[in-house]
Amino acid sequence: MTSPAPQDLVVTQATLEDWPVISGWAVDEGWNPGLSDGPAFFAQDPDGFFLGRIDGEPVSAISVVNYGPDYAFLGCYLVRPDLRGHGHGITTWKTALAHAGNRTIGLDGVVAQQDKYRQSGFELAHRTARFTGAAPEADVPAGVRPARPADLGAITAYDSSCYPADRPRFLAEWLNGTEHRAFVRHDGDRVTGYGVIRPGHDTLRIGPLFADSADDARALFAALCAEAAGREVAIDVPETSAAGIALAEEAGFAPSFETARMYTGPVRQHAQERVFGVTTLELG
């Protein structure tokens, strides 16, 4: 039987109703997406998700989510296993990349694809390791409390200092997603960090974990683990955060998955030393 050729592929924007197809493929790849990621992802850029179809059937996917005029993030690059090797992925890739325009694009690339990303102009910034383990018993420390609706402005400002772009639409959904639990670390009225834990298909997921110091991160991590009640938890830690790696290892977590943060150009200065755990590999 002849496999469909790239010219048979029709790439169009995906909608939130298509998200179960994309996230289902991600589950099959072992990426453990969150159970309720879709609304926050599409809130940031509803035009940034794409599906390739042959005769109406989805066969490929990618997201290129725009954050303001200077930065975009690529993720969800997937081709159905039975149709790989026929050019459908690169056709989908080229169609979607146009959505970013002249923006610098970031991605978190799996090991098998990193050479291909380099050939497309992406350069390594750092590696990221997923650490997984049973959440240790913990109480919510003093100075940490659940995030409140009134905290949104302060958290959004804090997040902007830790990330290459502002993302208020994303955060408004991320902090309040179904079964998402967000905590803030505070010093009086000043936020010194925040973190979110959410259910994934295989384990609970922590992300982000942003904090002023290792002590702030440790307190937030304890609060997030208190939510997990001994269940399996995963956190994606950049190799640039020795304190984040130490925090995961102290909890008995072990590395289980690796990606590389790569960019096509310069990104806005941000406080990388505050990043103890990235938000999500799909949107950065």
VOBA-1610 file (N, C-alpha, C; in pm, whole numbers, padded with zeros to 5 digits, always signed):
BEGIN
Met+00085-00120+00000Met+00000+00000+00000Met+00088+00124+00000Thr+00060+00222-00086Thr+00138+00344-00095Thr+00101+00439+00018Ser+00205+00492+00088Ser+00180+00587+00196Ser+00144+00723+00139Pro+00058+00798+00208Pro+00023+00931+00161Pro+00147+01020+00153Ala+00158+01101+00051Ala+00272+01190+00032Ala+00246+01322+00103Pro+00356+01403+00125Pro+00337+01532+00192Pro+00234+01621+00124Gln+00225+01613-00009Gln+00129+01699-00078Gln-00016+01661-00048Asp-00037+01542+00009Asp-00172+01502+00051Asp-00210+01559+00187Leu-00113+01620+00255Leu-00134+01671+00391Leu-00192+01811+00385Val-00295+01834+00465Val-00355+01967+00479Val-00333+02014+00622Val-00258+02123+00640Val-00226+02175+00773Val-00313+02297+00800Thr-00387+02291+00910Thr-00473+02401+00950Thr-00457+02427+01099Gln-00506+02541+01143Gln-00503+02571+01285Gln-00594+02474+01360Ala-00544+02430+01476Ala-00622+02344+01563Ala-00703+02429+01661Thr-00806+02372+01715Thr-00889+02439+01815Thr-00877+02364+01947Leu-00932+02422+02050Leu-00930+02357+02180Leu-01000+02222+02174Glu-01098+02208+02085Glu-01167+02080+02071Glu-01074+01972+02015Asp-00967+02013+01947Asp-00869+01918+01894Asp-00765+01877+01998Trp-00761+01946+02111Trp-00654+01922+02208Trp-00647+01777+02255Pro-00757+01706+02278Pro-00746+01567+02320Pro-00666+01479+02223Val-00673+01509+02093Val-00593+01434+01996Val-00445+01459+02020Ile-00407+01587+02033Ile-00267+01624+02050Ile-00213+01572+02181Ser-00287+01594+02288Ser-00240+01549+02420Ser-00238+01397+02428Gly-00327+01331+02357Gly-00326+01185+02355Gly-00200+01130+02291Trp-00157+01194+02182Trp-00030+01153+02121Trp+00087+01178+02217Ala+00082+01291+02289Ala+00188+01321+02386Ala+00192+01217+02497Val+00076+01170+02539Val+00071+01062+02639Val+00140+00937+02584Asp+00111+00904+02459Asp+00171+00785+02397Asp+00323+00795+02389Glu+00375+00920+02379Glu+00520+00941+02375Glu+00584+00937+02513Gly+00502+00928+02619Gly+00555+00927+02754Gly+00587+01064+02810Trp+00529+01169+02751Trp+00560+01306+02793Trp+00480+01350+02915Asn+00376+01277+02950Asn+00296+01304+03070Asn+00240+01446+03074Pro+00163+01487+02973Pro+00102+01620+02979Pro+00002+01630+03093Gly-00026+01753+03135Gly-00126+01774+03239Gly-00265+01744+03189Leu-00351+01704+03280Leu-00487+01665+03241Leu-00571+01783+03193Ser-00538+01903+03240Ser-00620+02019+03205Ser-00535+02133+03150Asp-00431+02099+03072Asp-00343+02202+03017Asp-00409+02284+02907Gly-00497+02223+02831Gly-00549+02285+02710Gly-00601+02427+02726Pro-00691+02455+02820Pro-00746+02590+02829Pro-00640+02698+02851Ala-00539+02670+02933Ala-00433+02769+02955Ala-00347+02786+02830Phe-00317+02676+02764Phe-00235+02683+02642Phe-00304+02768+02535Phe-00431+02741+02511Phe-00502+02814+02407Phe-00535+02956+02449Ala-00544+02983+02579Ala-00567+03121+02625Ala-00451+03211+02585Gln-00329+03158+02586Gln-00213+03240+02551Gln-00214+03277+02403Asp-00243+03181+02317Asp-00242+03209+02173Asp-00333+03107+02104Pro-00460+03139+02089Pro-00553+03042+02030Pro-00524+03009+01885Asp-00438+03091+01820Asp-00404+03065+01680Asp-00271+02990+01665Gly-00212+02946+01777Gly-00078+02890+01774Gly-00068+02739+01771Phe-00179+02670+01742Phe-00179+02524+01742Phe-00223+02475+01605Phe-00155+02370+01556Phe-00176+02325+01419Phe-00188+02174+01413Leu-00273+02127+01323Leu-00288+01984+01294Leu-00272+01963+01144Gly-00199+01857+01108Gly-00194+01811+00970Gly-00290+01695+00953Arg-00370+01700+00847Arg-00470+01596+00824Arg-00456+01539+00683Ile-00484+01412+00671Ile-00494+01345+00541Ile-00634+01284+00533Asp-00706+01326+00433Asp-00846+01282+00419Asp-00925+01308+00547Gly-00894+01419+00611Gly-00967+01459+00731Gly-00918+01397+00859Glu-00825+01300+00852Glu-00776+01232+00971Glu-00649+01299+01022Pro-00640+01334+01151Pro-00520+01397+01205Pro-00401+01301+01200Val-00287+01352+01150Val-00166+01270+01142Val-00044+01342+01200Ser-00050+01474+01220Ser+00065+01548+01271Ser+00017+01669+01350Ala+00104+01719+01436Ala+00068+01834+01518Ala+00192+01914+01554Ile+00170+02041+01586Ile+00276+02128+01637Ile+00209+02250+01698Ser+00277+02314+01792Ser+00232+02443+01843Ser+00346+02543+01829Val+00312+02665+01790Val+00405+02778+01788Val+00328+02894+01853Val+00348+02907+01982Val+00269+02999+02063Val+00342+03132+02076Asn+00277+03240+02036Asn+00338+03372+02042Asn+00317+03437+02177Tyr+00426+03495+02228Tyr+00425+03575+02351Tyr+00470+03716+02313Gly+00378+03805+02289Gly+00417+03941+02254Gly+00489+03947+02120Pro+00554+04061+02091Pro+00611+04084+01958Pro+00748+04021+01935Asp+00812+03970+02041Asp+00952+03930+02028Asp+00981+03782+02052Tyr+00885+03708+02106Tyr+00918+03573+02153Tyr+00803+03478+02124Ala+00838+03357+02082Ala+00742+03249+02060Ala+00803+03119+02112Phe+00717+03022+02138Phe+00766+02894+02188Phe+00703+02781+02109Leu+00787+02686+02067Leu+00744+02573+01985Leu+00734+02448+02071Gly+00626+02374+02052Gly+00608+02249+02126Gly+00511+02157+02055Cys+00479+02047+02119Cys+00377+01953+02068Cys+00407+01907+01926Tyr+00536+01890+01895Tyr+00575+01848+01759Tyr+00564+01696+01752Leu+00461+01649+01683Leu+00425+01508+01686Leu+00377+01461+01549Val+00413+01339+01517Val+00360+01273+01397Val+00313+01134+01440Arg+00198+01097+01390Arg+00144+00965+01423Arg+00246+00857+01385Pro+00276+00763+01474Pro+00386+00668+01450Pro+00377+00592+01318Asp+00257+00556+01276Asp+00246+00476+01154Asp+00268+00557+01027Leu+00282+00690+01039Leu+00301+00773+00921Leu+00428+00857+00930Arg+00522+00816+01015Arg+00648+00888+01025Arg+00739+00851+00907Gly+00831+00943+00878Gly+00929+00918+00773Gly+00882+00951+00633His+00769+01020+00621His+00714+01053+00489His+00708+01203+00463Gly+00768+01284+00551Gly+00771+01428+00529Gly+00656+01505+00588His+00564+01436+00657His+00449+01507+00713His+00490+01601+00827Gly+00591+01559+00904Gly+00635+01642+01015Gly+00694+01773+00968Ile+00785+01769+00872Ile+00852+01890+00827Ile+00754+01982+00753Thr+00657+01924+00684Thr+00554+02006+00619Thr+00473+02082+00724Thr+00436+02014+00831Thr+00362+02077+00939Thr+00448+02183+01007Trp+00574+02151+01030Trp+00672+02242+01093Trp+00681+02373+01014Lys+00703+02364+00883Lys+00722+02484+00801Lys+00596+02571+00800Thr+00481+02508+00796Thr+00356+02583+00797Thr+00340+02659+00927Ala+00368+02593+01038Ala+00345+02653+01168Ala+00446+02761+01202Leu+00573+02743+01160Leu+00675+02841+01196Leu+00646+02979+01141Ala+00573+02986+01032Ala+00539+03117+00977Ala+00458+03199+01076His+00387+03132+01166His+00304+03202+01266His+00390+03288+01358Ala+00516+03250+01380Ala+00603+03325+01470Ala+00659+03451+01408Gly+00653+03464+01278Gly+00709+03581+01213Gly+00858+03593+01240Asn+00900+03712+01283Asn+01042+03737+01311Asn+01078+03718+01457Arg+00991+03660+01534Arg+01018+03641+01677Arg+01130+03538+01698Thr+01206+03555+01806Thr+01291+03446+01854Thr+01201+03333+01899Ile+01238+03211+01863Ile+01158+03093+01901Ile+01239+03008+01998Gly+01174+02965+02104Gly+01233+02870+02197Gly+01165+02736+02188Leu+01233+02633+02233Leu+01171+02501+02243Leu+01247+02418+02346Asp+01183+02313+02393Asp+01245+02211+02477Asp+01247+02083+02397Gly+01362+02050+02339Gly+01370+01940+02244Gly+01411+01809+02307Val+01342+01702+02269Val+01383+01569+02315Val+01515+01532+02249Val+01588+01441+02310Val+01723+01408+02266Val+01725+01366+02119Ala+01630+01287+02076Ala+01631+01232+01940Ala+01618+01339+01832Gln+01563+01456+01867Gln+01537+01559+01767Gln+01635+01676+01772Gln+01729+01676+01868Gln+01810+01797+01889Gln+01900+01830+01771Asp+01955+01730+01703Asp+02037+01758+01586Asp+01954+01823+01475Lys+01832+01779+01458Lys+01745+01838+01356Lys+01712+01982+01391Tyr+01694+02010+01521Tyr+01665+02147+01561Tyr+01786+02238+01535Arg+01905+02186+01558Arg+02026+02265+01529Arg+02032+02299+01380Gln+01998+02204+01297Gln+02000+02227+01153Gln+01897+02333+01112Ser+01797+02353+01196Ser+01693+02453+01169Ser+01723+02587+01236Gly+01843+02601+01292Gly+01883+02730+01347Gly+01866+02746+01496Phe+01830+02640+01567Phe+01817+02647+01712Phe+01952+02617+01778Glu+01987+02695+01881Glu+02112+02675+01952Glu+02084+02641+02098Leu+02168+02553+02153Leu+02149+02507+02290Leu+02169+02620+02390Ala+02075+02634+02483Ala+02091+02725+02597Ala+02128+02646+02722His+02055+02539+02748His+02086+02451+02861His+02002+02325+02850Arg+02040+02224+02922Arg+01960+02103+02929Arg+01867+02109+03050Thr+01763+02029+03042Thr+01665+02022+03150Thr+01640+01875+03181Ala+01638+01841+03309Ala+01613+01702+03351Ala+01481+01694+03426Arg+01402+01596+03390Arg+01280+01569+03466Arg+01315+01476+03581Phe+01287+01521+03702Phe+01307+01440+03822Phe+01171+01390+03871Thr+01165+01263+03904Thr+01040+01199+03942Thr+01059+01120+04071Gly+00959+01125+04157Gly+00965+01047+04281Gly+00840+01064+04362Ala+00831+00989+04471Ala+00717+01001+04562Ala+00733+01126+04647Ala+00629+01204+04654Ala+00635+01328+04731Ala+00658+01296+04878Pro+00760+01357+04939Pro+00784+01332+05082Pro+00675+01393+05168Glu+00655+01337+05285Glu+00560+01395+05380Glu+00605+01535+05415Ala+00512+01629+05417Ala+00548+01768+05443Ala+00427+01844+05494Asp+00455+01949+05568Asp+00353+02046+05607Asp+00378+02175+05531Val+00275+02257+05521Val+00291+02386+05456Val+00368+02478+05549Pro+00488+02522+05510Pro+00569+02604+05599Pro+00511+02743+05622Ala+00554+02806+05729Ala+00518+02945+05753Ala+00570+03030+05638Gly+00493+03130+05602Gly+00534+03217+05492Gly+00489+03168+05356Val+00420+03055+05352Val+00365+03002+05226Val+00214+02984+05244Arg+00139+03024+05145Arg-00006+03005+05150Arg-00060+02982+05011Pro-00181+02927+05001Pro-00242+02912+04870Pro-00260+03048+04801Ala-00241+03050+04672Ala-00262+03174+04597Ala-00410+03210+04598Arg-00435+03341+04603Arg-00570+03396+04603Arg-00593+03475+04475Pro-00719+03496+04437Pro-00745+03577+04318Pro-00677+03713+04322Ala-00669+03771+04442Ala-00607+03903+04454Ala-00456+03900+04430Asp-00397+03781+04428Asp-00252+03768+04405Asp-00215+03770+04257Leu-00313+03765+04168Leu-00282+03746+04026Leu-00186+03852+03973Gly-00208+03977+04008Gly-00121+04083+03958Gly+00022+04066+04007Ala+00039+04038+04135Ala+00173+04022+04191Ala+00242+03899+04134Ile+00168+03789+04116Ile+00228+03668+04059Ile+00267+03692+03914Thr+00182+03761+03839Thr+00211+03789+03699Thr+00337+03874+03687Ala+00352+03974+03772Ala+00473+04057+03770Ala+00595+03975+03807Tyr+00581+03888+03907Tyr+00694+03805+03947Tyr+00732+03710+03835Asp+00632+03649+03773Asp+00656+03555+03662Asp+00732+03625+03549Ser+00696+03750+03521Ser+00760+03823+03412Ser+00908+03845+03438Ser+00947+03849+03565Ser+01090+03866+03597Ser+01169+03737+03578Cys+01097+03624+03567Cys+01161+03492+03560Cys+01151+03428+03422Tyr+01082+03493+03330Tyr+01049+03430+03201Tyr+01083+03528+03089Pro+01115+03480+02968Pro+01155+03571+02861Pro+01044+03658+02804Ala+00921+03646+02854Ala+00810+03726+02801Ala+00702+03738+02907Asp+00615+03836+02890Asp+00497+03848+02976Asp+00391+03749+02928Arg+00320+03688+03023Arg+00218+03589+02983Arg+00096+03594+03075Pro+00032+03709+03086Pro-00081+03722+03177Pro-00200+03635+03141Arg-00229+03617+03010Arg-00345+03536+02972Arg-00323+03391+03012Phe-00204+03341+02988Phe-00171+03205+03026Phe-00186+03186+03177Leu-00126+03277+03255Leu-00126+03261+03400Leu-00267+03268+03459Ala-00350+03354+03404Ala-00486+03364+03457Ala-00558+03230+03452Glu-00529+03150+03349Glu-00588+03016+03339Glu-00506+02913+03418Trp-00373+02923+03412Trp-00286+02823+03473Trp-00304+02817+03623Leu-00318+02932+03687Leu-00332+02935+03832Leu-00466+02881+03878Asn-00563+02876+03788Asn-00699+02837+03827Asn-00750+02717+03748Gly-00659+02644+03683Gly-00702+02528+03607Gly-00763+02420+03696Thr-00836+02331+03634Thr-00900+02222+03707Thr-00797+02140+03784Glu-00811+02137+03916Glu-00722+02065+04008Glu-00580+02121+04011His-00556+02238+03953His-00428+02305+03972His-00428+02369+04110Arg-00316+02355+04179Arg-00301+02417+04311Arg-00178+02506+04308Ala-00198+02634+04338Ala-00090+02732+04333Ala-00063+02785+04473Phe+00066+02805+04503Phe+00109+02859+04633Phe+00204+02976+04610Val+00198+03073+04701Val+00291+03185+04698Val+00374+03184+04826Arg+00497+03222+04811Arg+00586+03250+04924Arg+00591+03402+04936His+00577+03452+05057His+00567+03597+05072His+00647+03644+05192Asp+00691+03767+05181Asp+00758+03838+05290Asp+00679+03965+05311Gly+00582+03956+05401Gly+00487+04066+05414Gly+00402+04073+05289Asp+00401+04187+05222Asp+00322+04204+05100Asp+00401+04169+04975Arg+00527+04131+04990Arg+00613+04106+04874Arg+00618+03956+04842Val+00590+03921+04716Val+00602+03782+04671Val+00749+03749+04651Thr+00793+03638+04711Thr+00932+03593+04693Thr+00938+03459+04620Gly+00826+03418+04563Gly+00823+03297+04482Gly+00682+03243+04471Tyr+00663+03156+04371Tyr+00535+03087+04359Tyr+00556+02954+04288Gly+00463+02863+04307Gly+00469+02732+04243Gly+00331+02677+04220Val+00323+02584+04125Val+00195+02522+04088Val+00216+02371+04078Ile+00119+02295+04126Ile+00117+02151+04106Ile-00016+02115+04040Arg-00010+02020+03945Arg-00130+01985+03870Arg-00126+01837+03838Pro-00241+01776+03812Pro-00242+01634+03776Pro-00196+01612+03634Gly-00112+01510+03613Gly-00073+01466+03481Gly-00129+01327+03453His-00103+01277+03335His-00156+01145+03299His-00086+01033+03376Asp+00042+01051+03407Asp+00116+00947+03478Asp+00151+00985+03621Thr+00189+01110+03641Thr+00225+01159+03775Thr+00172+01301+03789Leu+00172+01350+03912Leu+00149+01492+03933Leu+00268+01570+03879Arg+00245+01694+03839Arg+00350+01776+03779Arg+00366+01905+03857Ile+00488+01941+03894Ile+00518+02071+03952Ile+00572+02161+03841Gly+00517+02279+03828Gly+00567+02374+03731Gly+00472+02494+03718Pro+00523+02615+03731Pro+00664+02642+03758Pro+00696+02631+03906Leu+00825+02638+03937Leu+00872+02664+04072Leu+00974+02777+04059Phe+00928+02899+04084Phe+01010+03019+04075Phe+01026+03077+04214Ala+01147+03114+04252Ala+01169+03165+04387Ala+01295+03250+04394Asp+01295+03343+04490Asp+01411+03430+04509Asp+01536+03355+04553Ser+01516+03253+04636Ser+01630+03183+04695Ser+01600+03035+04711Ala+01705+02958+04743Ala+01687+02815+04767Ala+01593+02792+04884Asp+01600+02876+04986Asp+01510+02861+05101Asp+01365+02884+05061Asp+01342+02988+04979Asp+01206+03012+04930Asp+01157+02895+04847Ala+01243+02843+04760Ala+01206+02729+04675Ala+01176+02606+04760Arg+01256+02583+04861Arg+01237+02466+04947Arg+01103+02474+05020Ala+01067+02594+05067Ala+00940+02610+05136Ala+00823+02587+05041Leu+00833+02640+04920Leu+00727+02618+04822Leu+00718+02471+04781Phe+00832+02409+04763Phe+00835+02267+04726Phe+00767+02183+04834Ala+00791+02216+04960Ala+00726+02143+05070Ala+00575+02159+05064Ala+00529+02281+05035Ala+00384+02304+05026Ala+00323+02227+04910Leu+00393+02224+04797Leu+00342+02151+04682Leu+00341+02001+04708Cys+00444+01950+04776Cys+00447+01808+04810Cys+00339+01772+04912Ala+00306+01866+05001Ala+00198+01841+05096Ala+00067+01815+05024Glu+00049+01877+04906Glu-00070+01855+04825Glu-00071+01716+04762Ala+00049+01658+04746Ala+00060+01533+04672Ala+00034+01409+04756Ala+00043+01421+04886Ala+00008+01310+04976Ala+00075+01178+04940Gly+00207+01182+04916Gly+00284+01061+04891Gly+00274+01006+04751Arg+00204+01075+04662Arg+00191+01028+04524Arg+00315+01063+04442Glu+00325+01004+04323Glu+00438+01030+04235Glu+00427+01172+04179Val+00541+01241+04180Val+00547+01380+04135Val+00666+01395+04041Ala+00652+01482+03940Ala+00762+01512+03849Ala+00784+01662+03843Ile+00911+01702+03831Ile+00947+01842+03815Ile+01061+01851+03715Asp+01052+01947+03622Asp+01154+01966+03519Asp+01249+02076+03564Val+01375+02039+03590Val+01473+02129+03650Val+01581+02163+03548Pro+01607+02292+03520Pro+01716+02326+03429Pro+01851+02297+03493Glu+01947+02254+03411Glu+02079+02222+03464Glu+02150+02344+03521Thr+02101+02463+03485Thr+02158+02586+03539Thr+02124+02607+03685Ser+02029+02531+03739Ser+01986+02546+03878Ser+02042+02432+03963Ala+02164+02452+04013Ala+02222+02351+04102Ala+02135+02333+04226Ala+02078+02443+04275Ala+01992+02434+04394Ala+01864+02358+04364Gly+01810+02374+04242Gly+01691+02300+04205Gly+01717+02151+04194Ile+01831+02115+04139Ile+01869+01974+04129Ile+01888+01916+04269Ala+01956+01992+04357Ala+01977+01945+04494Ala+01844+01926+04565Leu+01750+02017+04543Leu+01619+02007+04607Leu+01549+01879+04564Ala+01552+01848+04435Ala+01488+01726+04385Ala+01557+01602+04440Glu+01689+01604+04442Glu+01763+01488+04491Glu+01743+01467+04641Glu+01736+01576+04716Glu+01711+01564+04861Glu+01576+01500+04890Ala+01480+01521+04799Ala+01348+01462+04815Ala+01344+01315+04771Gly+01458+01265+04718Gly+01463+01128+04671Gly+01417+01110+04529Phe+01401+01221+04454Phe+01361+01212+04315Phe+01482+01172+04230Ala+01457+01104+04120Ala+01562+01060+04029Ala+01533+01110+03888Pro+01637+01141+03808Pro+01613+01186+03670Pro+01551+01076+03587Ser+01451+01114+03506Ser+01379+01015+03426Ser+01363+01055+03280Phe+01401+01178+03244Phe+01370+01228+03110Phe+01456+01352+03089Glu+01504+01375+02966Glu+01591+01490+02940Glu+01547+01564+02815Thr+01554+01695+02821Thr+01530+01778+02704Thr+01638+01886+02699Ala+01638+01963+02590Ala+01731+02074+02575Ala+01653+02201+02543Arg+01674+02306+02622Arg+01618+02437+02588Arg+01706+02498+02480Met+01642+02534+02370Met+01712+02587+02254Met+01638+02710+02204Tyr+01715+02804+02144Tyr+01658+02928+02093Tyr+01714+02957+01953Thr+01635+03030+01875Thr+01682+03073+01744Thr+01753+03207+01749Gly+01750+03274+01862Gly+01812+03406+01874Gly+01811+03452+02018Pro+01837+03581+02040Pro+01841+03632+02178Pro+01703+03638+02239Val+01699+03626+02372Val+01573+03641+02445Val+01590+03750+02551Arg+01479+03800+02598Arg+01480+03905+02699Arg+01552+03858+02825Gln+01628+03947+02884Gln+01694+03916+03010Gln+01590+03881+03117His+01616+03776+03191His+01527+03736+03299His+01609+03666+03406Ala+01550+03651+03523Ala+01623+03600+03639Ala+01626+03447+03636Gln+01716+03391+03555Gln+01725+03246+03544Gln+01759+03179+03677Glu+01827+03253+03765Glu+01862+03195+03895Glu+01740+03170+03982Arg+01626+03227+03946Arg+01502+03205+04021Arg+01423+03084+03969Val+01469+03025+03860Val+01395+02914+03798Val+01445+02783+03856Phe+01370+02727+03949Phe+01401+02598+04011Phe+01325+02485+03941Gly+01220+02519+03872Gly+01145+02423+03792Gly+01072+02497+03682Val+01084+02448+03557Val+01018+02518+03446Val+00868+02493+03449Thr+00794+02578+03379Thr+00649+02570+03384Thr+00598+02446+03314Thr+00634+02433+03187Thr+00588+02322+03104Thr+00675+02313+02981Leu+00709+02194+02940Leu+00796+02177+02823Leu+00725+02215+02693Glu+00593+02222+02694Glu+00519+02254+02572Glu+00516+02404+02545Leu+00509+02487+02650Leu+00497+02632+02632Leu+00610+02709+02701Gly+00709+02638+02754Gly+00823+02706+02813Gly+00807+02735+02961
//
